[in-house]
Amino acid sequence: MLKEEAIEILAQGRSGALSVATMQGAAPWHEAGQGKSMHIDASGCMGSAASLALGLALGRPQDKVIVIDGDGSLLMQLGSLVTVASTQAENYYHFVFANGLYESSGNQPIPGQGIFDFCALAKGAGYRCTFNFETAAEFKAGLPEVLASKGPVFINLKIARDDRKPRWAGISMSSQVKALRAELETR
Amino acid sequence: MTTPQTPAAASTAAPVALSISGEALANAIKALGVTHVITVPDTYIKSTIAALETPGMPKMVYACTEDEAMGINAGLYIAGAKPMMLVQNNGLYACLNTLKTIALDATVPTFILIGQYLRDVTKTVEDNKPRAVRLLEPTLQVWDVPVFRLEGPADLGNVRLAWELAQKNNGPTAAIVGAPTN
């Protein structure tokens, strides 16, 4: 499926959840109008989206937290699968946009492309359940079940190669930290 | 084949750094109002970790890496909690990019208690041979991270000073435990 298709489906199903997006998932998430509230980007620290979201999930057990991660990003801090699973955070939903490429740096292949299995890794790490969606239709049909499941949940999305120039949300993380913290204080 | 390194704290020379009670250090952390201690454990602070694992203490969160610990710290802070980190000197070196991006650039209060693993307590930090010990403070200073030493029980007040400065600056501070806690 196209990245934008996955983003649109996720945006429609978000339903007030906190969100953390990273790398090439972040700009489309903002373009879909999802960056204004209950959101922060993990930018400049590949691999940190999962742990940043885990902190939010532990601190806000009353809110669902969705992570828009990349496969190359997650590989940079793969141990975070175990760290997340060790908490058994019931409100944690880890979406990995898997295109098999380092898109931001020019679509170079990630290690192990087509060889390793993220869902198997997540399941083995201790995520409560995993899903794999290859088409937009499958993802749209399956998302309600995903979000009705008790976390931590891992969702692998097969995303098509995108040869356009990389895009960035261009919003400083420090301003997002302040804004989101202030927003959560009022809820 | 390399010779395994062992802590050098058993020398008979007079100590420069004195042990702080793990219980006292844990109580100093609790007194700050800390809600979560995110850790990749350190040998020199193991008695502090044990004291933090007792009822009534802040919640312990164990991470696989210091990068993750810093991310969790940020998420908890944004969520309104009062987290801190507890790591080893080697762990600080392991998470410099995340320190740069999350603690510094994203302006997240990040109080880091760091154990000086392999420190020979009979020597000053500057006279210690292991790079992990000797280069810790210079490394932190390069990154504009304020450093507070805990060289003995008399320095326990530095825990609060380091914590409060992190909150005030919206950035990282480090309190370095110079001798194994007991």
Chai-1 contact restraints between the chains, C-beta under 6 A:
chainA,res_idxA,chainB,res_idxB,connection_type,confidence,min_distance_angstrom,max_distance_angstrom,comment,restraint_id
A,G44,B,T101,contact,1.0,0.0,6.0,A-B,restraint_1
A,C45,B,T98,contact,1.0,0.0,6.0,A-B,restraint_2
A,C45,B,T101,contact,1.0,0.0,6.0,A-B,restraint_3
A,C45,B,I102,contact,1.0,0.0,6.0,A-B,restraint_4
A,S48,B,G71,contact,1.0,0.0,6.0,A-B,restraint_5
A,S48,B,T98,contact,1.0,0.0,6.0,A-B,restraint_6
A,S51,B,E68,contact,1.0,0.0,6.0,A-B,restraint_7
A,S51,B,G71,contact,1.0,0.0,6.0,A-B,restraint_8
A,S51,B,I72,contact,1.0,0.0,6.0,A-B,restraint_9
A,L52,B,G71,contact,1.0,0.0,6.0,A-B,restraint_10
A,L52,B,A74,contact,1.0,0.0,6.0,A-B,restraint_11
A,L52,B,G75,contact,1.0,0.0,6.0,A-B,restraint_12
A,L54,B,I72,contact,1.0,0.0,6.0,A-B,restraint_13
A,G55,B,I72,contact,1.0,0.0,6.0,A-B,restraint_14
A,G55,B,A74,contact,1.0,0.0,6.0,A-B,restraint_15
A,G55,B,G75,contact,1.0,0.0,6.0,A-B,restraint_16
A,G55,B,L76,contact,1.0,0.0,6.0,A-B,restraint_17
A,L56,B,G75,contact,1.0,0.0,6.0,A-B,restraint_18
A,L56,B,A79,contact,1.0,0.0,6.0,A-B,restraint_19
A,G59,B,L76,contact,1.0,0.0,6.0,A-B,restraint_20
A,G59,B,A79,contact,1.0,0.0,6.0,A-B,restraint_21
A,G59,B,A81,contact,1.0,0.0,6.0,A-B,restraint_22
A,R60,B,A79,contact,1.0,0.0,6.0,A-B,restraint_23
A,Q77,B,D67,contact,1.0,0.0,6.0,A-B,restraint_24
A,G79,B,C64,contact,1.0,0.0,6.0,A-B,restraint_25
A,G79,B,T65,contact,1.0,0.0,6.0,A-B,restraint_26
A,S80,B,E68,contact,1.0,0.0,6.0,A-B,restraint_27
A,V82,B,C64,contact,1.0,0.0,6.0,A-B,restraint_28
A,T83,B,A63,contact,1.0,0.0,6.0,A-B,restraint_29
A,T83,B,C64,contact,1.0,0.0,6.0,A-B,restraint_30
A,T83,B,E68,contact,1.0,0.0,6.0,A-B,restraint_31
A,M173,B,A106,contact,1.0,0.0,6.0,A-B,restraint_32
A,S174,B,A106,contact,1.0,0.0,6.0,A-B,restraint_33
A,S174,B,T107,contact,1.0,0.0,6.0,A-B,restraint_34
A,V177,B,I78,contact,1.0,0.0,6.0,A-B,restraint_35
A,V177,B,A106,contact,1.0,0.0,6.0,A-B,restraint_36
A,V177,B,V108,contact,1.0,0.0,6.0,A-B,restraint_37
A,L180,B,I78,contact,1.0,0.0,6.0,A-B,restraint_38
A,R181,B,I78,contact,1.0,0.0,6.0,A-B,restraint_39
A,L184,B,G80,contact,1.0,0.0,6.0,A-B,restraint_40
